[in-house]
Amino acid sequence: MGETRTLLRLGALALMWGSSFLWIKLALAAFTPVQLVLGRLVLGAAVLLLLCLLSRHRLPSGRRTWVHLAVAALFHNALPFVLFAVGEQTVDSGVTGVLNSTTPLWALAVALLWRTEKRLTGARAAGLVLGLAGTVLIFAPWQSSGLLSWGALGILAAAASYGFVMVYEGRYLSGTGASPVALAAAQMITASGFLLLAVPVGGLSPIHTDTGAFVALAMLGVFSTGVAFALNYRLLATEGAVATSTVGYLLPVVSVLLGAVFLGETIDVRVIIGMAVVLAGVALTRLRPRAGEVVTVPLPGDAPAAPR
């Protein structure tokens, strides 16, 4: 029952985050990237503060916790959100989801360097490789021309930022004693402050009247940001950073499908096969190690476990 509940939460998180690329593309019809991200963060913070009020959770206290929250806000919210919005001005939403699915590889590299408690078993390694293979099949760079643009590179940088910060959050924020919702709310408030600093640079342009764009921004802020980040912290606390980051492998499935249905982006048999390969990789990463299973990539030394 517990495993089923975890898989459902991972699926819900993948749906909310995967659809964010569609909402970003639609919202860009009315907003600049800075305006879009600021609105997204403010709405997300409002949702999380409401959840804190309803559940009677207080915002975290302590200077050290807020320092870690500032790092998380920068690399999990402000910076990647802006990079995604800028990138999607020239890159399809489905391709954005595919590029974002490299997040687990970045997270795994950071986790190994930081010696976290989540070890790389044979099944998990095979799952990550299989997931990457499926992602490459969806991407099919050998059939694309001109994809290596500044927009695409910015999206890859956003994925790398996610990979780093997911491990950072698991190491420094999961054991603070604060509730996941309170942590997410504090992080979103801090990220909103970062974006306010960017308003003079890219947030003063006139906002165009577009009902669809306003609805997209609302969906992006409420569900893909507020609810999703609360769920993300919950999964980090129970499953660990590397396992949670495998949600990134589900994102191309969601983003490619939504892009094809609502934006007319191309989808073919190769993409469908790639999605199946990605899901098979996710299934492998979910396998729990058997007793006595040998770690294929040993971590140097006996580092203390990251707080959970």
C-alpha positions in Angstrom: 0.0 0.0 0.0 2.8 2.4 0.9 4.6 1.7 -2.4 1.4 2.3 -4.4 0.9 5.6 -2.5 4.4 6.7 -3.3 4.0 5.9 -7.0 0.7 7.8 -7.1 2.5 10.8 -5.6 5.3 10.6 -8.1 2.8 10.4 -10.9 0.9 13.4 -9.6 4.1 15.4 -9.3 5.1 14.4 -12.9 1.7 15.5 -14.2 1.9 18.9 -12.5 5.5 19.6 -13.4 5.2 18.1 -16.9 2.2 20.3 -17.7 4.2 23.4 -16.6 5.9 23.5 -20.0 2.6 23.8 -21.7 1.5 26.6 -19.3 4.7 28.5 -19.8 4.4 28.4 -23.6 0.8 29.7 -23.4 1.5 32.3 -20.8 4.4 33.8 -22.9 1.7 35.2 -25.2 1.0 37.9 -22.6 4.0 38.1 -20.3 7.8 38.5 -20.4 9.8 35.7 -18.8 10.4 37.8 -15.7 6.7 38.8 -15.4 5.7 35.2 -15.9 8.0 33.8 -13.3 7.2 36.5 -10.7 3.5 35.8 -11.1 4.1 32.1 -10.9 6.1 32.4 -7.7 3.6 34.8 -6.0 0.7 32.5 -6.8 2.7 29.5 -5.6 3.6 31.2 -2.4 0.0 32.2 -1.7 -1.1 28.6 -2.2 1.6 27.3 0.2 0.9 29.9 2.8 -2.8 29.0 2.7 -1.9 25.3 3.2 0.3 26.3 6.1 -2.6 28.2 7.6 -5.1 25.3 7.2 -2.6 22.8 8.6 -1.4 25.2 11.3 2.2 24.9 10.3 4.6 27.7 11.1 7.3 29.0 8.7 10.7 27.6 9.7 12.9 29.6 12.1 16.6 29.8 12.5 19.2 31.7 10.5 20.9 28.5 9.1 17.6 27.1 7.8 16.9 30.4 6.0 20.3 30.4 4.4 19.7 27.0 3.0 16.3 28.0 1.9 17.8 31.0 0.0 20.1 28.6 -1.9 17.2 26.3 -2.6 15.0 29.3 -3.7 17.7 30.5 -6.1 18.5 27.1 -7.7 15.1 25.4 -7.5 12.9 28.4 -8.3 14.2 31.7 -9.5 17.1 30.7 -11.8 15.6 27.6 -13.5 12.1 29.2 -13.8 13.6 32.1 -15.7 15.8 29.9 -17.8 12.8 27.7 -18.8 10.7 30.8 -19.7 13.5 32.3 -21.8 14.2 29.0 -23.4 10.6 28.3 -24.4 10.5 31.5 -26.4 12.4 29.5 -29.1 12.0 25.8 -28.0 8.9 23.6 -28.2 7.3 22.7 -24.9 7.7 19.0 -25.6 11.4 19.4 -26.3 11.8 21.4 -23.1 10.4 18.5 -21.1 12.8 16.1 -22.8 15.8 18.3 -22.0 14.6 18.6 -18.5 14.6 14.8 -18.0 18.4 14.9 -17.7 17.8 16.1 -14.1 18.2 12.7 -12.5 21.7 12.3 -14.1 22.8 15.6 -12.6 21.3 14.7 -9.3 23.0 11.3 -9.3 26.4 12.9 -10.0 26.0 15.3 -7.2 24.7 12.6 -4.8 27.8 10.5 -5.5 30.1 13.4 -5.0 28.4 14.3 -1.7 28.3 10.7 -0.5 24.6 10.7 0.3 22.9 7.6 1.8 21.1 6.6 -1.4 23.6 4.1 -3.0 23.8 3.3 -6.8 22.7 -0.4 -7.2 22.9 -2.3 -10.4 19.1 -1.9 -11.0 19.1 1.8 -10.4 22.1 2.3 -12.6 20.5 0.3 -15.4 17.3 2.3 -14.9 19.0 5.6 -15.2 20.9 4.5 -18.4 17.7 3.1 -19.9 15.8 6.3 -19.0 18.5 8.4 -20.7 18.3 6.1 -23.8 14.6 6.6 -24.0 15.0 10.4 -23.6 17.6 10.4 -26.4 15.2 8.4 -28.6 12.4 11.0 -28.0 14.8 13.8 -28.6 16.3 12.2 -31.8 19.1 14.8 -32.2 20.3 13.1 -35.3 17.0 14.2 -37.0 17.0 17.7 -35.7 18.6 20.8 -37.1 19.5 24.0 -35.2 18.3 22.6 -31.9 21.5 23.6 -30.0 20.4 27.1 -29.5 20.9 29.5 -26.6 17.4 28.6 -25.6 18.1 24.9 -25.5 21.3 25.4 -23.6 19.5 27.5 -21.1 17.0 24.7 -20.5 19.8 22.2 -20.0 21.3 24.6 -17.5 17.9 24.7 -15.7 17.9 20.9 -15.5 21.4 20.9 -14.1 20.3 23.4 -11.5 17.4 21.1 -10.5 19.7 18.2 -10.2 22.1 20.0 -7.9 19.4 21.5 -5.7 17.4 18.3 -5.2 20.4 16.8 -3.5 21.1 20.0 -1.6 17.5 20.1 -0.3 17.6 16.4 0.7 20.9 17.0 2.6 20.2 20.3 4.3 16.5 20.9 4.5 14.8 17.5 5.1 16.0 17.2 8.7 15.2 20.7 9.9 12.0 19.7 11.8 9.8 22.1 9.8 6.9 20.7 7.8 7.4 20.2 4.0 4.6 22.7 3.3 6.2 25.3 5.5 9.6 24.8 3.9 8.1 25.1 0.4 6.2 28.3 1.4 9.3 29.9 2.8 11.3 28.9 -0.3 8.7 30.3 -2.6 8.6 33.6 -0.7 12.3 33.9 -0.9 12.3 33.2 -4.6 9.7 35.9 -5.1 12.1 38.3 -3.5 14.8 37.3 -5.9 12.5 37.9 -8.9 11.5 41.4 -7.6 15.1 42.3 -8.0 14.9 41.4 -11.7 11.8 43.4 -12.4 13.7 46.6 -13.5 15.6 44.4 -16.1 12.8 42.4 -17.7 9.5 43.1 -15.9 8.4 46.5 -16.9 7.1 45.8 -20.4 3.3 46.2 -21.0 1.3 43.0 -20.3 -0.9 41.9 -23.3 -4.5 41.1 -22.8 -4.9 37.3 -23.4 -7.4 35.3 -21.4 -5.7 32.0 -22.2 -2.4 33.3 -21.0 -3.8 34.5 -17.7 -5.5 31.1 -17.2 -2.2 29.4 -18.0 -0.3 31.5 -15.5 -2.9 30.6 -12.8 -2.5 26.9 -13.5 1.2 27.3 -13.5 1.3 29.1 -10.2 -1.3 27.2 -8.2 -0.8 23.6 -9.3 2.6 23.3 -11.1 4.3 25.5 -8.4 2.4 25.7 -5.1 0.9 22.2 -4.8 3.8 20.5 -6.7 6.6 21.9 -4.5 4.8 20.9 -1.3 4.5 17.4 -2.7 8.2 17.5 -3.8 9.4 18.2 -0.2 7.2 15.3 1.0 8.8 12.9 -1.4 12.3 14.1 -0.6 11.7 13.4 3.1 10.4 9.8 2.4 12.1 8.7 -0.7 15.4 10.6 -1.0 16.9 12.9 -3.6 17.8 10.5 -6.4 14.5 8.6 -6.3 12.5 11.8 -6.3 14.5 13.2 -9.1 13.5 10.3 -11.3 10.2 12.2 -11.7 12.1 14.0 -14.4 12.0 10.9 -16.6 8.2 11.1 -16.6 8.1 14.7 -17.7 8.9 14.2 -21.4 5.9 11.8 -21.6 3.6 14.5 -20.2 5.1 17.4 -22.0 5.3 15.8 -25.4 1.7 14.6 -25.2 0.4 17.9 -24.0 2.4 19.8 -26.6 1.0 17.5 -29.4 -2.6 17.8 -28.2 -2.8 21.5 -27.4 -0.1 23.1 -29.4 0.1 20.9 -32.4 3.7 19.9 -31.8 4.9 16.8 -33.7 4.7 13.4 -32.2 5.4 10.1 -34.0 6.0 6.4 -33.4 9.6 7.0 -32.4 8.4 9.3 -29.6 5.9 6.8 -28.4 8.6 4.1 -28.2 10.9 6.5 -26.4 8.2 7.1 -23.8 7.9 3.3 -23.2 11.6 3.0 -22.7 11.6 5.9 -20.3 8.9 4.3 -18.2 10.8 1.1 -18.1 13.8 2.9 -16.8 11.7 4.6 -14.1 10.4 1.1 -13.1 14.0 -0.1 -12.7 15.0 2.8 -10.5 12.0 2.1 -8.2 13.3 -1.5 -7.5 14.5 -1.8 -3.9 17.9 -3.4 -3.4 17.9 -7.0 -2.2 19.6 -7.9 1.1 23.4 -8.2 0.5 23.3 -6.6 -3.0 26.6 -5.3 -4.0 26.9 -1.6 -4.8 28.2 -1.3 -8.3 29.6 2.2 -7.8 31.0 2.4 -4.3 31.1 5.8 -2.6 34.4 6.9 -1.1 34.6 6.6 2.6 31.9 6.1 5.2 30.1 9.4 5.0 27.2 10.1 7.4 23.8 9.7 6.1 22.0 12.9 5.0 19.3 14.0 7.4 15.8 12.8 6.5 
